Amino acid sequence: MRKKGRQIRKVCRNCKAILDPTATKCQYCNSTDLSEDFAGLVIIINEEKSEISNKKGIKKGIWAIKVF
């Protein structure tokens, strides 16, 4: 259940980056194919030390695991 007044973040269907609710295009890949429906997330703080970042080749940021 969503909390009252809380904005839903947008997710890029191309690279799975989780973006601001007001975004109209992805800041990472410039795609305009955005969704508001996703499951799970990964937060990369230090991409040099992150095993997930190195394995998946993703940058610092918030990333969705699955986008619908």
Biopython code that builds the backbone (N, CA, C, O; Angstrom):
import numpy as np
from Bio.PDB.StructureBuilder import StructureBuilder

atoms = [
    (1, "MET", "N", (0.843, -1.180, 0.000)),
    (1, "MET", "CA", (0.000, 0.000, 0.000)),
    (1, "MET", "C", (0.887, 1.242, 0.000)),
    (1, "MET", "O", (1.805, 1.369, 0.810)),
    (2, "ARG", "N", (0.599, 2.140, -0.910)),
    (2, "ARG", "CA", (1.380, 3.366, -1.038)),
    (2, "ARG", "C", (0.950, 4.389, 0.002)),
    (2, "ARG", "O", (-0.240, 4.534, 0.283)),
    (3, "LYS", "N", (1.909, 5.090, 0.568)),
    (3, "LYS", "CA", (1.606, 6.136, 1.542)),
    (3, "LYS", "C", (1.031, 7.350, 0.831)),
    (3, "LYS", "O", (1.424, 7.670, -0.290)),
    (4, "LYS", "N", (0.105, 8.016, 1.486)),
    (4, "LYS", "CA", (-0.553, 9.185, 0.925)),
    (4, "LYS", "C", (0.459, 10.297, 0.655)),
    (4, "LYS", "O", (1.285, 10.614, 1.511)),
    (5, "GLY", "N", (0.390, 10.885, -0.538)),
    (5, "GLY", "CA", (1.264, 11.992, -0.891)),
    (5, "GLY", "C", (2.637, 11.573, -1.396)),
    (5, "GLY", "O", (3.446, 12.428, -1.756)),
    (6, "ARG", "N", (2.911, 10.293, -1.428)),
    (6, "ARG", "CA", (4.215, 9.802, -1.877)),
    (6, "ARG", "C", (4.220, 9.639, -3.395)),
    (6, "ARG", "O", (3.305, 9.046, -3.966)),
    (7, "GLN", "N", (5.255, 10.169, -4.040)),
    (7, "GLN", "CA", (5.348, 10.073, -5.490)),
    (7, "GLN", "C", (6.004, 8.759, -5.895)),
    (7, "GLN", "O", (6.900, 8.258, -5.215)),
    (8, "ILE", "N", (5.545, 8.216, -7.006)),
    (8, "ILE", "CA", (6.099, 6.973, -7.527)),
    (8, "ILE", "C", (7.283, 7.298, -8.428)),
    (8, "ILE", "O", (7.187, 8.148, -9.314)),
    (9, "ARG", "N", (8.382, 6.626, -8.198)),
    (9, "ARG", "CA", (9.563, 6.827, -9.039)),
    (9, "ARG", "C", (9.354, 6.169, -10.393)),
    (9, "ARG", "O", (8.599, 5.205, -10.520)),
    (10, "LYS", "N", (10.031, 6.701, -11.400)),
    (10, "LYS", "CA", (9.994, 6.117, -12.734)),
    (10, "LYS", "C", (11.235, 5.261, -12.937)),
    (10, "LYS", "O", (12.281, 5.501, -12.334)),
    (11, "VAL", "N", (11.100, 4.260, -13.796)),
    (11, "VAL", "CA", (12.185, 3.328, -14.074)),
    (11, "VAL", "C", (12.386, 3.233, -15.577)),
    (11, "VAL", "O", (11.422, 3.125, -16.334)),
    (12, "CYS", "N", (13.637, 3.272, -16.005)),
    (12, "CYS", "CA", (13.964, 3.128, -17.421)),
    (12, "CYS", "C", (13.834, 1.659, -17.814)),
    (12, "CYS", "O", (14.445, 0.792, -17.189)),
    (13, "ARG", "N", (13.047, 1.379, -18.839)),
    (13, "ARG", "CA", (12.889, -0.003, -19.299)),
    (13, "ARG", "C", (14.135, -0.493, -20.035)),
    (13, "ARG", "O", (14.338, -1.700, -20.165)),
    (14, "ASN", "N", (14.957, 0.412, -20.509)),
    (14, "ASN", "CA", (16.160, 0.046, -21.260)),
    (14, "ASN", "C", (17.306, -0.380, -20.341)),
    (14, "ASN", "O", (17.864, -1.464, -20.517)),
    (15, "CYS", "N", (17.666, 0.460, -19.361)),
    (15, "CYS", "CA", (18.825, 0.162, -18.497)),
    (15, "CYS", "C", (18.446, -0.133, -17.045)),
    (15, "CYS", "O", (19.316, -0.467, -16.241)),
    (16, "LYS", "N", (17.160, -0.015, -16.694)),
    (16, "LYS", "CA", (16.620, -0.312, -15.359)),
    (16, "LYS", "C", (17.019, 0.695, -14.279)),
    (16, "LYS", "O", (16.942, 0.376, -13.092)),
    (17, "ALA", "N", (17.436, 1.880, -14.656)),
    (17, "ALA", "CA", (17.758, 2.925, -13.678)),
    (17, "ALA", "C", (16.469, 3.440, -13.047)),
    (17, "ALA", "O", (15.474, 3.650, -13.740)),
    (18, "ILE", "N", (16.489, 3.643, -11.733)),
    (18, "ILE", "CA", (15.344, 4.221, -11.036)),
    (18, "ILE", "C", (15.561, 5.726, -10.992)),
    (18, "ILE", "O", (16.597, 6.201, -10.527)),
    (19, "LEU", "N", (14.568, 6.476, -11.485)),
    (19, "LEU", "CA", (14.688, 7.913, -11.711)),
    (19, "LEU", "C", (13.717, 8.701, -10.847)),
    (19, "LEU", "O", (12.870, 8.127, -10.164)),
    (20, "ASP", "N", (13.847, 10.019, -10.884)),
    (20, "ASP", "CA", (12.910, 10.911, -10.195)),
    (20, "ASP", "C", (11.507, 10.735, -10.769)),
    (20, "ASP", "O", (11.358, 10.379, -11.938)),
    (21, "PRO", "N", (10.481, 10.982, -9.961)),
    (21, "PRO", "CA", (9.104, 10.879, -10.454)),
    (21, "PRO", "C", (8.791, 11.853, -11.588)),
    (21, "PRO", "O", (7.868, 11.609, -12.366)),
    (22, "THR", "N", (9.537, 12.945, -11.696)),
    (22, "THR", "CA", (9.271, 13.950, -12.731)),
    (22, "THR", "C", (10.081, 13.722, -14.004)),
    (22, "THR", "O", (9.957, 14.493, -14.955)),
    (23, "ALA", "N", (10.904, 12.685, -14.038)),
    (23, "ALA", "CA", (11.780, 12.434, -15.193)),
    (23, "ALA", "C", (10.969, 12.146, -16.453)),
    (23, "ALA", "O", (9.932, 11.486, -16.405)),
    (24, "THR", "N", (11.459, 12.652, -17.576)),
    (24, "THR", "CA", (10.844, 12.366, -18.874)),
    (24, "THR", "C", (11.763, 11.526, -19.747)),
    (24, "THR", "O", (11.330, 10.958, -20.750)),
    (25, "LYS", "N", (13.053, 11.445, -19.358)),
    (25, "LYS", "CA", (13.992, 10.562, -20.049)),
    (25, "LYS", "C", (15.058, 10.107, -19.056)),
    (25, "LYS", "O", (15.273, 10.742, -18.023)),
    (26, "CYS", "N", (15.711, 9.014, -19.378)),
    (26, "CYS", "CA", (16.725, 8.431, -18.497)),
    (26, "CYS", "C", (18.006, 9.248, -18.541)),
    (26, "CYS", "O", (18.482, 9.610, -19.617)),
    (27, "GLN", "N", (18.565, 9.538, -17.369)),
    (27, "GLN", "CA", (19.803, 10.310, -17.283)),
    (27, "GLN", "C", (21.026, 9.476, -17.651)),
    (27, "GLN", "O", (22.099, 10.031, -17.887)),
    (28, "TYR", "N", (20.881, 8.147, -17.704)),
    (28, "TYR", "CA", (22.009, 7.271, -18.015)),
    (28, "TYR", "C", (22.073, 6.897, -19.497)),
    (28, "TYR", "O", (23.149, 6.930, -20.093)),
    (29, "CYS", "N", (20.923, 6.538, -20.102)),
    (29, "CYS", "CA", (20.933, 6.075, -21.500)),
    (29, "CYS", "C", (20.080, 6.933, -22.434)),
    (29, "CYS", "O", (19.999, 6.648, -23.628)),
    (30, "ASN", "N", (19.447, 7.979, -21.905)),
    (30, "ASN", "CA", (18.606, 8.918, -22.659)),
    (30, "ASN", "C", (17.338, 8.302, -23.257)),
    (30, "ASN", "O", (16.710, 8.921, -24.117)),
    (31, "SER", "N", (16.952, 7.116, -22.829)),
    (31, "SER", "CA", (15.724, 6.497, -23.308)),
    (31, "SER", "C", (14.510, 7.230, -22.730)),
    (31, "SER", "O", (14.558, 7.739, -21.610)),
    (32, "THR", "N", (13.437, 7.278, -23.497)),
    (32, "THR", "CA", (12.180, 7.860, -23.018)),
    (32, "THR", "C", (11.157, 6.768, -22.693)),
    (32, "THR", "O", (10.011, 7.076, -22.363)),
    (33, "ASP", "N", (11.557, 5.503, -22.783)),
    (33, "ASP", "CA", (10.684, 4.372, -22.470)),
    (33, "ASP", "C", (10.753, 4.108, -20.967)),
    (33, "ASP", "O", (11.588, 3.334, -20.499)),
    (34, "LEU", "N", (9.858, 4.763, -20.215)),
    (34, "LEU", "CA", (9.870, 4.702, -18.756)),
    (34, "LEU", "C", (8.635, 3.982, -18.229)),
    (34, "LEU", "O", (7.584, 3.977, -18.870)),
    (35, "SER", "N", (8.772, 3.380, -17.062)),
    (35, "SER", "CA", (7.682, 2.670, -16.404)),
    (35, "SER", "C", (7.601, 3.138, -14.954)),
    (35, "SER", "O", (8.543, 3.739, -14.436)),
    (36, "GLU", "N", (6.483, 2.864, -14.309)),
    (36, "GLU", "CA", (6.344, 3.122, -12.875)),
    (36, "GLU", "C", (6.197, 1.808, -12.113)),
    (36, "GLU", "O", (5.971, 1.807, -10.903)),
    (37, "ASP", "N", (6.326, 0.696, -12.822)),
    (37, "ASP", "CA", (6.093, -0.622, -12.238)),
    (37, "ASP", "C", (7.379, -1.440, -12.259)),
    (37, "ASP", "O", (7.867, -1.819, -13.323)),
    (38, "PHE", "N", (7.926, -1.709, -11.071)),
    (38, "PHE", "CA", (9.152, -2.497, -10.972)),
    (38, "PHE", "C", (9.160, -3.299, -9.680)),
    (38, "PHE", "O", (8.379, -3.036, -8.766)),
    (39, "ALA", "N", (10.056, -4.287, -9.617)),
    (39, "ALA", "CA", (10.191, -5.117, -8.414)),
    (39, "ALA", "C", (11.654, -5.186, -8.017)),
    (39, "ALA", "O", (12.522, -5.446, -8.850)),
    (40, "GLY", "N", (11.923, -4.952, -6.745)),
    (40, "GLY", "CA", (13.273, -5.041, -6.207)),
    (40, "GLY", "C", (14.179, -3.926, -6.677)),
    (40, "GLY", "O", (13.958, -3.328, -7.731)),
    (41, "LEU", "N", (15.205, -3.649, -5.882)),
    (41, "LEU", "CA", (16.166, -2.632, -6.285)),
    (41, "LEU", "C", (17.530, -2.912, -5.698)),
    (41, "LEU", "O", (17.666, -3.593, -4.682)),
    (42, "VAL", "N", (18.540, -2.370, -6.361)),
    (42, "VAL", "CA", (19.927, -2.465, -5.924)),
    (42, "VAL", "C", (20.454, -1.046, -5.855)),
    (42, "VAL", "O", (20.244, -0.262, -6.781)),
    (43, "ILE", "N", (21.138, -0.703, -4.766)),
    (43, "ILE", "CA", (21.749, 0.618, -4.631)),
    (43, "ILE", "C", (23.258, 0.439, -4.694)),
    (43, "ILE", "O", (23.842, -0.269, -3.873)),
    (44, "ILE", "N", (23.888, 1.085, -5.675)),
    (44, "ILE", "CA", (25.342, 1.036, -5.816)),
    (44, "ILE", "C", (25.892, 2.354, -5.283)),
    (44, "ILE", "O", (25.591, 3.417, -5.827)),
    (45, "ILE", "N", (26.689, 2.294, -4.231)),
    (45, "ILE", "CA", (27.278, 3.485, -3.625)),
    (45, "ILE", "C", (28.713, 3.673, -4.094)),
    (45, "ILE", "O", (29.119, 4.783, -4.438)),
    (46, "ASN", "N", (29.478, 2.589, -4.106)),
    (46, "ASN", "CA", (30.881, 2.646, -4.522)),
    (46, "ASN", "C", (31.096, 1.589, -5.598)),
    (46, "ASN", "O", (31.301, 0.415, -5.290)),
    (47, "GLU", "N", (31.048, 2.008, -6.866)),
    (47, "GLU", "CA", (31.115, 1.036, -7.954)),
    (47, "GLU", "C", (32.452, 0.307, -8.048)),
    (47, "GLU", "O", (32.505, -0.797, -8.591)),
    (48, "GLU", "N", (33.531, 0.891, -7.536)),
    (48, "GLU", "CA", (34.832, 0.221, -7.578)),
    (48, "GLU", "C", (34.883, -0.975, -6.625)),
    (48, "GLU", "O", (35.525, -1.981, -6.928)),
    (49, "LYS", "N", (34.212, -0.871, -5.481)),
    (49, "LYS", "CA", (34.237, -1.934, -4.474)),
    (49, "LYS", "C", (33.040, -2.882, -4.563)),
    (49, "LYS", "O", (33.007, -3.899, -3.870)),
    (50, "SER", "N", (32.079, -2.567, -5.392)),
    (50, "SER", "CA", (30.856, -3.357, -5.475)),
    (50, "SER", "C", (31.028, -4.565, -6.400)),
    (50, "SER", "O", (31.363, -4.417, -7.575)),
    (51, "GLU", "N", (30.794, -5.757, -5.852)),
    (51, "GLU", "CA", (30.856, -6.968, -6.672)),
    (51, "GLU", "C", (29.733, -6.977, -7.708)),
    (51, "GLU", "O", (29.943, -7.394, -8.847)),
    (52, "ILE", "N", (28.556, -6.524, -7.320)),
    (52, "ILE", "CA", (27.422, -6.479, -8.248)),
    (52, "ILE", "C", (27.711, -5.512, -9.386)),
    (52, "ILE", "O", (27.454, -5.827, -10.548)),
    (53, "SER", "N", (28.240, -4.346, -9.065)),
    (53, "SER", "CA", (28.574, -3.357, -10.085)),
    (53, "SER", "C", (29.595, -3.911, -11.074)),
    (53, "SER", "O", (29.442, -3.747, -12.284)),
    (54, "ASN", "N", (30.618, -4.556, -10.567)),
    (54, "ASN", "CA", (31.651, -5.116, -11.439)),
    (54, "ASN", "C", (31.127, -6.275, -12.279)),
    (54, "ASN", "O", (31.491, -6.412, -13.447)),
    (55, "LYS", "N", (30.280, -7.102, -11.695)),
    (55, "LYS", "CA", (29.742, -8.265, -12.405)),
    (55, "LYS", "C", (28.735, -7.854, -13.483)),
    (55, "LYS", "O", (28.742, -8.402, -14.585)),
    (56, "LYS", "N", (27.870, -6.889, -13.160)),
    (56, "LYS", "CA", (26.812, -6.466, -14.079)),
    (56, "LYS", "C", (27.192, -5.252, -14.929)),
    (56, "LYS", "O", (26.495, -4.922, -15.888)),
    (57, "GLY", "N", (28.294, -4.591, -14.577)),
    (57, "GLY", "CA", (28.730, -3.420, -15.340)),
    (57, "GLY", "C", (27.833, -2.207, -15.156)),
    (57, "GLY", "O", (27.638, -1.435, -16.095)),
    (58, "ILE", "N", (27.281, -2.027, -13.953)),
    (58, "ILE", "CA", (26.411, -0.877, -13.705)),
    (58, "ILE", "C", (27.129, 0.176, -12.874)),
    (58, "ILE", "O", (28.063, -0.124, -12.130)),
    (59, "LYS", "N", (26.673, 1.414, -13.017)),
    (59, "LYS", "CA", (27.298, 2.559, -12.359)),
    (59, "LYS", "C", (26.643, 2.860, -11.013)),
    (59, "LYS", "O", (25.676, 2.212, -10.611)),
    (60, "LYS", "N", (27.191, 3.850, -10.339)),
    (60, "LYS", "CA", (26.639, 4.343, -9.079)),
    (60, "LYS", "C", (25.207, 4.816, -9.318)),
    (60, "LYS", "O", (24.939, 5.531, -10.284)),
    (61, "GLY", "N", (24.295, 4.421, -8.444)),
    (61, "GLY", "CA", (22.902, 4.831, -8.571)),
    (61, "GLY", "C", (21.961, 3.795, -7.990)),
    (61, "GLY", "O", (22.378, 2.881, -7.279)),
    (62, "ILE", "N", (20.672, 3.955, -8.307)),
    (62, "ILE", "CA", (19.635, 3.037, -7.845)),
    (62, "ILE", "C", (19.082, 2.327, -9.077)),
    (62, "ILE", "O", (18.696, 2.972, -10.052)),
    (63, "TRP", "N", (19.046, 1.001, -9.027)),
    (63, "TRP", "CA", (18.691, 0.187, -10.186)),
    (63, "TRP", "C", (17.596, -0.812, -9.830)),
    (63, "TRP", "O", (17.625, -1.418, -8.759)),
    (64, "ALA", "N", (16.637, -0.979, -10.728)),
    (64, "ALA", "CA", (15.572, -1.961, -10.538)),
    (64, "ALA", "C", (16.084, -3.347, -10.920)),
    (64, "ALA", "O", (16.919, -3.488, -11.813)),
    (65, "ILE", "N", (15.578, -4.357, -10.239)),
    (65, "ILE", "CA", (15.933, -5.729, -10.590)),
    (65, "ILE", "C", (15.044, -6.219, -11.726)),
    (65, "ILE", "O", (15.524, -6.867, -12.656)),
    (66, "LYS", "N", (13.748, -5.912, -11.657)),
    (66, "LYS", "CA", (12.822, -6.311, -12.719)),
    (66, "LYS", "C", (11.884, -5.149, -13.027)),
    (66, "LYS", "O", (11.319, -4.541, -12.117)),
    (67, "VAL", "N", (11.722, -4.846, -14.308)),
    (67, "VAL", "CA", (10.831, -3.767, -14.757)),
    (67, "VAL", "C", (9.689, -4.392, -15.541)),
    (67, "VAL", "O", (9.907, -5.247, -16.399)),
    (68, "PHE", "N", (8.461, -3.956, -15.238)),
    (68, "PHE", "CA", (7.276, -4.483, -15.927)),
    (68, "PHE", "C", (6.770, -3.504, -16.955)),
    (68, "PHE", "O", (5.779, -3.778, -17.633)),
]
sb = StructureBuilder()
sb.init_structure("model")
sb.init_model(0)
sb.init_chain("A")
sb.init_seg("    ")
for serial, (resi, resn, name, xyz) in enumerate(atoms, 1):
    if name == "N":
        sb.init_residue(resn, " ", resi, " ")
    sb.init_atom(name, np.array(xyz, "f"), 0.0, 1.0, " ", f" {name:<3s}", serial, name[0])
structure = sb.get_structure()
